[in-house]
Amino acid sequence: MSFNIEPKDRFFQAICSFPEHEIKTEPAIIFSSQVNLTQVEELRLSAQKKTGLKFSYTTLVIKALSIALKEYPYANRRVFSWPVLSFFGARLQRFHNVDISVAAERDMPGRESVAFFDVLRDADQHSLTEIGEWLKALAKSDMTNNAQWRSFSQIVENFPFWLSSRILRMPYWFPSMWAKYRGAAVMVNSPSKYGVEFMSGTWVYPLTMAFGYVDHRPVAINGEVVVCPTFNLVLSFDRRVMAGAKAAIFFQRVVGILENAMTELGSDFKTSQGNI
């Protein structure tokens, strides 16, 4: 035969259950912008020269997001409806803490669909250095030191699919479980390190922010074309959570923080690490 049906894979089945049951494609809207990273690179270089630290782009995006979420709390919400009691209608769940989830893939031989979410709690209260250290720990973590990955993988491995998929989707139905296991409204996903320039899509979070790889590209500044380091920043959001104008204000605030990183984010680094 010219094909074969692969055997059942518990992780594949579990991950499939999220988009199949939780993603609502109809209200999804996508914004994108090419972001001038001149000041981001200046901040990264200054930090590296003074302390040996070099902030990742994900670190800076998370920090910019946390500032914007604090300033515009209407973006920090999600839509839910009670299971069975659907006649009560959909409600908005507003999050008080600025928690940001990060998609983390796991390299498991023979399994190409293994990923989970971990949550950086109170991201707005962490310095750039602390966020960077958390991301490094996440990248190197395993079942022995990451409770989120341990609980996710144990549920997948130890229960039949019909039960594990329902357990993993329980946060979708229960606000307290969503806050505990999935954080708040925003998830960050970056395919940039794999050379992807632009990513558009929706996931189970009401807000998903992604960015592509950094390269020097032509940018118009004061009527002149200048070559600058840039990346494409993309926000996918649930139209039911906020109107387009409100989402645009929120999105442009994130862009503005990144394009003015020395002013907006430099003080955060100085506070925790000394002057750069």
Helices and strands as residue ranges (DSSP letters): H 10-22, E 28-36, H 38-51, H 57-71, G 73-75, E 77-80, G 86-88, E 91-94, E 100-105, E 115-120, G 123-125, H 128-140, H 147-158, H 161-173, H 175-181, E 186-189, G 192-194, E 207-211, E 215-221, E 224-238, H 244-259, H 261-264, H 266-273
